Amino acid sequence: MLVFLRTYAQNFLNSRLMDERRSLPPAMISDFADAGLLGLQIPQALGGQSLSHTDTNRVFTQLGAIDANLAIFCAVHNTLGIAPILLSATEDVKGQVLPRLAAGQALTTSAISEPAVGSHVRGMTTSAIRHADGSYTINGAKKWISLGGDARYVNVFAGLRDERGRHLGITGFLVDSRTPGFGIGAEMLTLGLRAVPQYDLTFNNLRVPPAALLGLEGDGLATAKAAFMGGRAVLAAMVMGAAMRSLELAQRFTKGRAVATGSLAENGRIREVLAGAGAAVQAVETLTSHIASGRDDGRDVPDAWYFCAKILGCELGWNAIDTALQVLGARGFLDTNTVGQHFRDYRLFRIFEGSTEALSVYLGTTLTRHPDSFAKLVRRTHPSAPVLHLIDQVAQIAADRPDEAAARHIHAALVGELACWALLTMLTGEAAHRSAMHAYTASWTEHQLQRRLHRAYGPHRHLPTRAEFDDHVADYAQVIGDIDQRRWPAEEWRPDPLLR
């Protein structure tokens, strides 16, 4: 698969055209299916590849280095789409659907986010009603659904009620998009990842049979969570590949670029920022490998590791891309440049599947409410005495929970971030003996944790009230005026009435 992807990138891919046309190459789906990329973890008996999590990560790191659109296309299909089916569909449904998905005869995705619901999944309003014959009717709307307008099979999650109106909990359904009542809305015109559109979906009295049920009634959150947790680790693997490619290009540039002080590659400040970016990438690689090997060995991988992969993996990976762009100077700002497109495409990863801020607050809140859970994470590794001292400081900060609501949100975000850095510091410390770069990465990661702890112990600023800040922003109008663009009419997509 890796050889196929490298050959495909060199000979058949034009990322620039995909970006401009907002579409994938027509032959790509069948090519990828032939190479096994559309059934990475589907059992071989059902036409898939039965890849381990470690090998799956290798594929996604390679895809991430080539093009974010290809990486997201494969990730949505394999993790958000196929994983819930593998986990929760009936054996008959698996036998019917999974071979088609592996062969590229159909695509799949999941629909969870709604117009007013992002990370707060329990707030979803899409509803399902169970009928006496065991069938279900779904009504509602979903938003920001990757491949939503292209997938034949969509895992739809909805709040279920029985025939008497009693709430049974969030439940998953495998829906054929050809079912009457399945509506496809507008394509979102996104900043990046333009070749993998995001769609609105609507369900208007959409009737599905009993076999559409994914798992047990009311157990949909468990199915969705399993898919999204795995997907978060995959996101980190993808952005790691892009960061590697960006730093590779930046390092090539420094070798050929002469500045007033001599070769850019010998400039101490440039060496420092590139080494820091390289350490960040290696730290993420160590983290994703830890999660994948744990899953392959059948060990329980606590949720905190997945949150750490999503938060730090995507933040550090995108920061490394940004560093490469900065080192490239004006060449980095060219939109025809690979790094420039990475910069746009991978910016979404800090938001996708839970924003950094939302996940940090959630993780920090969980750890402050259950301090023993953080201690259990630490006991699973063997940190050095200096690192253990830093971890103790994280625990002390977590225990000092403020009373005021806004302050609690800030505190939770701080604890979540510190916990992620503590976990990363433990892992990189264990790997420090592998090479000189691993030793530098361990030192760099420990230093990052120390810096954040130092800031956490510093004086805290008082926030302006919401009203004070509203007034402040309202005053901007006096400086910049009213500049909403209202001159041009919206594009008209509907047929002319005289042609209907």
C-alpha positions as CSV (number, residue, x, y, z in Angstrom):
1,M,0.0,0.0,0.0
2,L,2.8,2.4,0.9
3,V,4.5,1.7,-2.5
4,F,1.2,2.2,-4.3
5,L,0.6,5.6,-2.6
6,R,4.1,6.9,-3.3
7,T,3.9,5.8,-6.9
8,Y,0.4,7.3,-7.2
9,A,1.6,10.6,-5.7
10,Q,4.5,10.8,-8.1
11,N,2.7,9.9,-11.3
12,F,-1.0,10.4,-11.1
13,L,-1.8,13.1,-8.4
14,N,-2.3,16.8,-8.9
15,S,-3.2,18.3,-5.5
16,R,-3.4,21.7,-6.9
17,L,-6.1,20.7,-9.4
18,M,-8.0,18.8,-6.7
19,D,-8.0,21.9,-4.5
20,E,-9.2,24.2,-7.3
21,R,-11.8,21.9,-8.7
22,R,-13.1,20.9,-5.2
23,S,-13.2,17.2,-6.2
24,L,-11.2,14.0,-6.1
25,P,-10.0,12.5,-9.4
26,P,-12.7,10.3,-11.0
27,A,-10.5,7.2,-11.1
28,M,-9.2,7.5,-7.6
29,I,-11.9,5.6,-5.8
30,S,-11.5,2.5,-7.9
31,D,-7.7,2.8,-7.8
32,F,-7.7,3.1,-4.0
33,A,-10.1,0.2,-3.6
34,D,-7.9,-2.1,-5.8
35,A,-5.0,-1.2,-3.5
36,G,-7.0,-2.2,-0.4
37,L,-7.3,1.3,1.0
38,L,-11.0,1.3,1.4
39,G,-11.2,-1.8,3.7
40,L,-8.1,-1.3,5.9
41,Q,-9.5,-3.1,8.9
42,I,-12.4,-5.1,7.4
43,P,-11.7,-8.8,7.8
44,Q,-10.1,-10.5,4.8
45,A,-13.1,-12.9,4.7
46,L,-15.2,-9.9,3.8
47,G,-12.8,-8.5,1.2
48,G,-10.7,-6.3,3.5
49,Q,-7.1,-6.2,4.6
50,S,-7.4,-7.0,8.4
51,L,-4.6,-4.4,9.2
52,S,-3.4,-3.9,12.7
53,H,-3.8,-0.5,14.3
54,T,0.0,0.0,13.9
55,D,0.0,-0.6,10.2
56,T,-3.2,1.4,9.7
57,N,-1.3,4.4,11.3
58,R,1.5,3.9,8.8
59,V,-1.0,4.1,6.0
60,F,-2.5,7.3,7.3
61,T,0.8,8.9,8.0
62,Q,1.7,8.3,4.4
63,L,-1.6,9.6,3.2
64,G,-1.2,12.7,5.4
65,A,2.2,13.4,3.9
66,I,0.8,13.3,0.3
67,D,-2.5,15.2,0.5
68,A,-5.0,15.9,3.4
69,N,-7.9,15.3,1.1
70,L,-6.9,11.8,0.3
71,A,-6.2,11.2,4.0
72,I,-9.5,12.5,5.2
73,F,-11.4,10.6,2.5
74,C,-9.9,7.3,3.6
75,A,-10.2,8.2,7.3
76,V,-13.8,9.1,7.2
77,H,-14.7,6.0,5.2
78,N,-12.5,3.6,7.3
79,T,-12.9,5.0,10.8
80,L,-16.1,7.0,11.1
81,G,-17.9,4.9,8.5
82,I,-16.8,1.3,8.6
83,A,-15.8,1.2,12.3
84,P,-19.3,1.5,13.7
85,I,-20.6,-1.1,11.2
86,L,-17.8,-3.5,12.3
87,L,-18.5,-2.9,15.9
88,S,-22.3,-2.8,16.1
89,A,-24.1,-4.0,12.9
90,T,-25.6,-7.5,12.7
91,E,-23.6,-10.2,11.0
92,D,-26.1,-10.3,8.1
93,V,-25.6,-6.6,7.5
94,K,-21.9,-6.8,7.8
95,G,-21.9,-9.6,5.2
96,Q,-24.0,-7.5,2.8
97,V,-22.4,-4.1,3.2
98,L,-18.7,-4.5,4.1
99,P,-17.6,-6.3,0.9
100,R,-19.2,-3.5,-1.1
101,L,-17.3,-0.9,1.0
102,A,-14.0,-2.6,0.7
103,A,-14.4,-3.0,-3.1
104,G,-15.2,0.7,-3.5
105,Q,-18.7,0.0,-4.8
106,A,-20.1,2.3,-2.0
107,L,-18.8,4.8,0.5
108,T,-19.8,5.4,4.1
109,T,-19.7,8.0,6.8
110,S,-21.3,9.0,10.1
111,A,-23.7,11.8,10.9
112,I,-23.6,13.1,14.4
113,S,-23.0,16.9,14.3
114,E,-26.1,19.2,14.0
115,P,-26.6,22.9,13.2
116,A,-26.7,23.7,16.9
117,V,-24.7,20.8,18.3
118,G,-21.0,20.1,17.9
119,S,-19.1,18.5,20.7
120,H,-22.1,18.3,23.0
121,V,-23.5,15.1,21.5
122,R,-26.1,14.6,24.2
123,G,-27.8,17.8,23.0
124,M,-28.7,16.4,19.5
125,T,-32.3,17.0,18.4
126,T,-32.5,14.4,15.6
127,S,-35.2,11.9,16.7
128,A,-36.2,8.4,16.0
129,I,-39.5,6.6,16.8
130,R,-39.8,2.9,17.1
131,H,-42.9,1.3,15.6
132,A,-44.8,-1.8,16.6
133,D,-43.3,-3.8,13.7
134,G,-39.8,-3.0,14.8
135,S,-39.0,-0.4,12.2
136,Y,-38.0,3.2,13.0
137,T,-38.8,6.7,11.6
138,I,-36.0,9.3,11.7
139,N,-36.5,13.1,11.6
140,G,-34.0,15.8,11.9
141,A,-30.9,17.5,10.4
142,K,-27.2,17.0,10.5
143,K,-24.4,19.4,9.6
144,W,-20.7,19.3,8.6
145,I,-20.9,15.7,7.4
146,S,-17.8,14.7,5.5
147,L,-18.8,12.6,2.4
148,G,-22.4,13.1,3.4
149,G,-23.5,13.8,-0.1
150,D,-21.4,11.0,-1.6
151,A,-21.8,8.1,0.9
152,R,-24.3,5.3,0.1
153,Y,-24.4,4.2,3.8
154,V,-24.6,6.7,6.6
155,N,-24.4,5.9,10.3
156,V,-27.1,8.2,11.7
157,F,-27.3,8.8,15.4
158,A,-30.6,10.0,16.9
159,G,-32.5,10.2,20.2
160,L,-34.9,7.2,20.2
161,R,-38.4,7.0,21.7
162,D,-40.6,4.0,21.8
163,E,-44.2,3.7,20.6
164,R,-45.4,5.3,23.8
165,G,-43.0,8.3,23.5
166,R,-40.6,7.1,26.3
167,H,-37.0,8.2,25.7
168,L,-34.7,5.3,25.2
169,G,-31.4,7.1,24.6
170,I,-29.2,8.0,21.7
171,T,-29.2,5.2,19.1
172,G,-27.3,4.5,15.9
173,F,-28.8,3.4,12.6
174,L,-27.2,2.3,9.3
175,V,-29.1,4.2,6.7
176,D,-29.0,3.7,2.9
177,S,-28.9,7.2,1.5
178,R,-31.3,6.1,-1.3
179,T,-34.1,5.7,1.3
180,P,-37.0,8.1,0.7
181,G,-36.8,11.1,3.1
182,F,-33.0,11.3,3.0
183,G,-32.1,14.8,1.9
184,I,-28.7,16.2,0.8
185,G,-28.2,19.9,1.4
186,A,-25.6,22.5,0.4
187,E,-21.9,21.8,0.2
188,M,-19.9,23.9,2.6
189,L,-17.3,26.2,0.8
190,T,-14.4,25.5,3.2
191,L,-11.0,27.2,3.6
192,G,-9.2,24.0,3.0
193,L,-9.9,20.3,2.4
194,R,-11.8,21.4,-0.6
195,A,-11.9,18.1,-2.4
196,V,-13.7,16.3,0.5
197,P,-16.9,18.3,0.8
198,Q,-18.9,18.8,4.0
199,Y,-22.6,18.6,3.6
200,D,-25.9,19.3,5.4
201,L,-28.2,16.2,5.6
202,T,-31.9,16.1,6.4
203,F,-34.2,13.3,7.4
204,N,-37.9,13.7,6.7
205,N,-40.0,10.8,8.0
206,L,-37.2,8.5,6.9
207,R,-38.3,4.9,7.6
208,V,-35.6,2.2,8.2
209,P,-36.1,-1.6,9.0
210,P,-35.2,-3.3,12.2
211,A,-31.9,-4.5,10.7
212,A,-30.7,-0.9,10.4
213,L,-30.1,-0.8,14.2
214,L,-26.5,-0.4,15.2
215,G,-26.0,-2.3,18.4
216,L,-28.6,-2.0,21.1
217,E,-31.3,0.6,21.5
218,G,-29.9,3.5,23.6
219,D,-26.3,2.3,23.1
220,G,-25.5,4.7,20.2
221,L,-23.1,6.9,22.2
222,A,-20.8,3.9,22.9
223,T,-20.7,3.1,19.2
224,A,-20.1,6.7,18.2
225,K,-17.5,7.1,21.0
226,A,-15.5,4.1,19.9
227,A,-15.3,5.3,16.3
228,F,-14.5,8.9,17.2
229,M,-11.8,7.9,19.7
230,G,-10.0,5.8,17.1
231,G,-10.5,8.6,14.6
232,R,-8.8,11.1,16.9
233,A,-5.6,8.9,17.0
234,V,-5.8,8.6,13.2
235,L,-6.0,12.4,12.9
236,A,-2.7,12.7,14.8
237,A,-1.1,10.2,12.5
238,M,-2.2,12.1,9.4
239,V,-1.0,15.5,10.6
240,M,2.3,13.9,11.6
241,G,2.8,12.8,8.0
242,A,2.1,16.3,6.8
243,A,4.4,17.9,9.3
244,M,7.2,15.5,8.3
245,R,6.7,16.4,4.6
246,S,6.7,20.2,5.5
247,L,9.9,19.9,7.6
248,E,11.5,17.9,4.8
249,L,10.9,20.7,2.4
250,A,12.0,23.4,4.8
251,Q,15.2,21.5,5.5
252,R,16.0,21.2,1.8
253,F,15.4,24.9,1.4
254,T,17.8,25.9,4.2
255,K,20.6,23.9,2.6
256,G,20.4,25.9,-0.6
257,R,19.5,29.3,0.8
258,A,22.3,31.7,1.6
259,V,21.7,34.7,3.9
260,A,23.9,37.4,5.4
261,T,25.3,35.1,8.1
262,G,26.0,32.3,5.6
263,S,24.0,29.1,4.9
264,L,20.5,29.3,6.4
265,A,21.0,25.6,7.4
266,E,23.8,26.8,9.8
267,N,21.9,29.7,11.3
268,G,21.5,28.9,15.0
269,R,18.0,30.3,15.4
270,I,16.7,28.5,12.3
271,R,18.3,25.3,13.6
272,E,16.6,25.8,16.9
273,V,13.1,26.3,15.5
274,L,13.4,23.4,13.1
275,A,14.8,21.1,15.8
276,G,11.9,22.0,18.1
277,A,9.4,21.2,15.3
278,G,11.2,18.0,14.6
279,A,11.0,17.1,18.4
280,A,7.3,17.8,18.4
281,V,6.7,15.5,15.4
282,Q,8.8,12.7,17.0
283,A,6.8,13.2,20.3
284,V,3.5,12.8,18.4
285,E,4.9,9.7,16.6
286,T,5.8,8.2,20.0
287,L,2.3,8.9,21.2
288,T,0.4,7.4,18.3
289,S,2.7,4.3,18.3
290,H,1.9,3.9,22.0
291,I,-1.9,4.0,21.4
292,A,-1.7,1.7,18.4
293,S,0.5,-0.9,20.0
294,G,-1.7,-1.0,23.1
295,R,-4.8,-1.6,20.9
296,D,-3.0,-4.3,18.9
297,D,-1.9,-6.0,22.1
298,G,-5.5,-6.0,23.4
299,R,-4.7,-3.6,26.3
300,D,-7.2,-1.1,27.5
301,V,-6.2,2.3,26.3
302,P,-7.8,5.0,28.5
303,D,-9.6,7.8,26.9
304,A,-7.1,10.4,28.0
305,W,-4.5,9.0,25.6
306,Y,-6.9,9.6,22.7
307,F,-7.6,13.1,23.8
308,C,-3.9,13.7,24.2
309,A,-3.4,12.5,20.6
310,K,-6.1,14.8,19.3
311,I,-5.1,17.8,21.3
312,L,-1.3,17.7,21.1
313,G,-1.0,15.7,18.0
314,C,-3.1,18.2,15.9
315,E,-1.7,21.3,17.7
316,L,1.9,20.3,17.4
317,G,1.6,18.9,13.9
318,W,0.0,22.1,12.6
319,N,2.5,24.2,14.5
320,A,5.3,22.3,12.7
321,I,3.7,23.0,9.4
322,D,3.5,26.7,10.3
323,T,7.2,26.6,11.3
324,A,8.1,25.2,7.9
325,L,6.1,27.9,6.2
326,Q,7.9,30.6,8.2
327,V,11.3,29.1,7.4
328,L,10.5,29.1,3.7
329,G,9.8,32.8,3.9
330,A,8.0,34.3,0.8
331,R,8.1,30.8,-0.8
332,G,6.0,29.4,2.0
333,F,3.3,32.0,1.4
334,L,2.8,30.9,-2.2
335,D,-0.5,29.1,-2.5
336,T,1.1,26.8,-5.2
337,N,3.5,25.6,-2.5
338,T,2.9,22.2,-0.9
339,V,3.4,23.7,2.6
340,G,0.9,26.4,1.9
341,Q,-1.8,23.9,1.1
342,H,-0.9,21.9,4.2
343,F,-1.2,25.1,6.2
344,R,-4.8,25.6,5.0
345,D,-5.9,21.9,4.9
346,Y,-4.6,20.9,8.3
347,R,-5.8,24.0,10.1
348,L,-9.2,22.2,10.4
349,F,-7.6,19.4,12.5
350,R,-7.4,21.7,15.5
351,I,-11.3,21.9,15.2
352,F,-12.3,18.5,13.6
353,E,-13.8,15.9,15.9
354,G,-13.8,18.2,18.9
355,S,-11.8,21.5,19.1
356,T,-8.7,21.8,21.2
357,E,-10.5,24.1,23.6
358,A,-13.6,21.9,24.0
359,L,-11.6,18.7,24.5
360,S,-9.1,20.3,26.9
361,V,-11.9,21.6,29.1
362,Y,-13.7,18.2,29.0
363,L,-10.5,16.3,29.8
364,G,-9.5,18.8,32.6
365,T,-13.0,18.6,34.1
366,T,-12.9,14.8,34.1
367,L,-9.5,14.7,35.8
368,T,-10.4,17.2,38.5
369,R,-13.6,15.4,39.3
370,H,-11.8,12.0,39.3
371,P,-8.2,12.7,40.4
372,D,-7.5,9.0,40.9
373,S,-7.9,8.5,37.1
374,F,-4.8,10.7,36.5
375,A,-2.8,8.7,39.1
376,K,-3.7,5.5,37.4
377,L,-2.4,6.8,34.1
378,V,0.9,7.7,35.7
379,R,1.2,4.3,37.4
380,R,1.0,2.5,34.0
381,T,4.4,4.1,33.1
382,H,7.7,4.5,34.9
383,P,8.6,8.2,34.8
384,S,11.9,9.4,36.1
385,A,12.1,11.3,39.4
386,P,12.3,14.7,37.8
387,V,9.4,14.0,35.5
388,L,7.4,12.5,38.5
389,H,8.0,15.8,40.3
390,L,6.5,17.7,37.4
391,I,3.5,15.3,37.3
392,D,2.9,15.9,41.1
393,Q,2.7,19.6,40.3
394,V,0.1,18.9,37.6
395,A,-2.0,17.0,40.2
396,Q,-1.6,19.8,42.7
397,I,-2.9,22.4,40.2
398,A,-5.8,20.1,39.3
399,A,-6.8,19.8,42.9
400,D,-7.0,23.6,43.3
401,R,-10.4,24.0,41.6
402,P,-11.9,27.6,41.7
403,D,-15.5,28.3,42.6
404,E,-16.4,30.9,40.0
405,A,-17.9,29.4,36.7
406,A,-15.7,31.1,34.2
407,A,-12.6,30.5,36.3
408,R,-13.5,26.8,36.4
409,H,-13.6,26.6,32.6
410,I,-10.1,28.2,32.4
411,H,-8.8,26.0,35.1
412,A,-10.2,22.8,33.4
413,A,-8.6,23.8,30.1
414,L,-5.3,24.4,31.9
415,V,-5.5,21.0,33.6
416,G,-6.4,19.2,30.4
417,E,-3.4,20.7,28.6
418,L,-1.0,20.0,31.4
419,A,-2.2,16.4,31.7
420,C,-1.6,15.9,28.0
421,W,2.0,17.4,28.3
422,A,2.6,15.2,31.3
423,L,1.6,12.0,29.4
424,L,3.7,13.1,26.5
425,T,6.7,13.8,28.7
426,M,6.4,10.3,30.3
427,L,6.4,8.6,26.9
428,T,9.2,10.5,25.3
429,G,11.3,10.0,28.5
430,E,10.9,6.2,28.1
431,A,12.1,6.5,24.5
432,A,15.1,8.8,25.2
433,H,17.6,6.0,24.9
434,R,16.7,5.2,21.3
435,S,18.8,7.9,19.5
436,A,20.3,11.3,19.9
437,M,17.1,12.9,18.5
438,H,15.0,10.9,20.9
439,A,17.0,12.2,23.8
440,Y,16.6,15.8,22.4
441,T,12.8,15.2,22.1
442,A,12.6,14.0,25.7
443,S,14.4,17.0,26.9
444,W,12.3,19.3,24.7
445,T,9.0,17.8,25.8
446,E,10.0,18.1,29.5
447,H,11.0,21.7,29.0
448,Q,7.5,22.4,27.4
449,L,5.8,21.0,30.5
450,Q,8.1,23.0,32.8
451,R,7.2,26.2,30.9
452,R,3.5,25.6,31.2
453,L,3.7,24.8,34.8
454,H,5.7,28.0,35.4
455,R,2.9,30.0,33.7
456,A,0.2,28.1,35.7
457,Y,1.8,29.2,39.0
458,G,2.0,32.9,37.8
459,P,-0.5,35.6,38.6
460,H,-3.9,35.2,37.0
461,R,-5.5,38.0,35.1
462,H,-9.1,39.0,35.8
463,L,-11.4,38.7,32.8
464,P,-13.5,41.6,31.6
465,T,-17.2,40.8,32.1
466,R,-19.2,39.7,29.2
467,A,-20.9,43.1,29.0
468,E,-17.6,44.9,29.2
469,F,-16.2,43.0,26.3
470,D,-19.5,43.3,24.3
471,D,-19.2,47.1,24.7
472,H,-15.5,47.0,23.7
473,V,-16.2,45.1,20.4
474,A,-19.3,47.2,19.7
475,D,-17.0,50.3,19.7
476,Y,-15.1,48.8,16.7
477,A,-17.9,50.0,14.5
478,Q,-16.8,53.6,15.2
479,V,-13.3,52.7,13.8
480,I,-14.2,50.5,10.8
481,G,-17.8,51.4,10.1
482,D,-20.4,49.0,8.6
483,I,-18.7,47.0,5.8
484,D,-21.0,44.1,5.4
485,Q,-21.0,43.3,1.6
486,R,-24.5,43.5,0.4
487,R,-24.1,44.7,-3.2
488,W,-23.8,41.4,-5.0
489,P,-26.7,38.9,-5.2
490,A,-26.1,35.3,-4.1
491,E,-25.4,32.8,-6.8
492,E,-28.5,31.3,-8.2
493,W,-28.5,27.5,-8.5
494,R,-32.1,26.8,-9.1
495,P,-33.4,26.3,-12.6
496,D,-35.1,29.2,-14.4
497,P,-38.9,29.1,-13.7
498,L,-39.5,29.1,-17.5
499,L,-37.4,25.9,-17.9
500,R,-39.2,23.8,-15.3
